[in-house]
Amino acid sequence: MTTYPSTIAAAIDHELVIKKSRFITHVAPVASPEDADAVIAAVKKRAWDARHNCSAQVTGDLGDRARSSDDGEPSGTAGIPMLEVLRRRELTDVVAVVTRYFGGIKLGAGGLVRAYSSAVSEALNLATLVDRHVLTEVTISVNHADAGRFDNLLRDWVRGHGVQGIGAVLGDPVYGATARFEVWAPPAAVVGLSAEIAAASGGAVEAVLTGVERLVGVPRPPIRG
């Protein structure tokens, strides 16, 4: 089974100060290299007075496209270390931009590598991760009078019925002649969902396996201390 890299749920900003130099990190989820380039351009426009706006990006379902830029820092001291953090975290569809305001004290090559790596790593520590899995679509159509009850049932099921660490996702309902619910679930969980729908409706409602599969992002639950 193919394992897909994760991404992040939303943009994060974080500042790190090292020997009076300010390293301001912006990490953001993106859908393509073009989206990543647009994020980088926006940061450069906003931080036009900074000495460096270094960047790294990884995109593609399998994280097979990557770029980085030292933006004037000594070669290999910024972009590549930032990219290595994204790779080490097994992320894709994400861009990181680190804006540096020089504080007057040189850090040396090793110090720069550590600073840019730490800046991205600390920002990612604040992000909500989104795991991505190939899930299969199941649809459930019910009378409008029963929509509220099945909406609650499906929400409860999605929260508690992931399989082997893979979660399920409830799509937005569609209201027409009937109320149509869409669930994206691990294939191994579909039989259990069908049984629960049948039991809740006395066999009157059927969970329909459409055969459609899609790479779906499932936010990772926060670690509770």
Summary of the structure (lengths in Angstrom):
residues: 225
radius of gyration: 22.4
end to end distance: 31.7
largest distance: 73.8
contacts: 714
relative contact order: 0.17
helix: 33%
strand: 36%
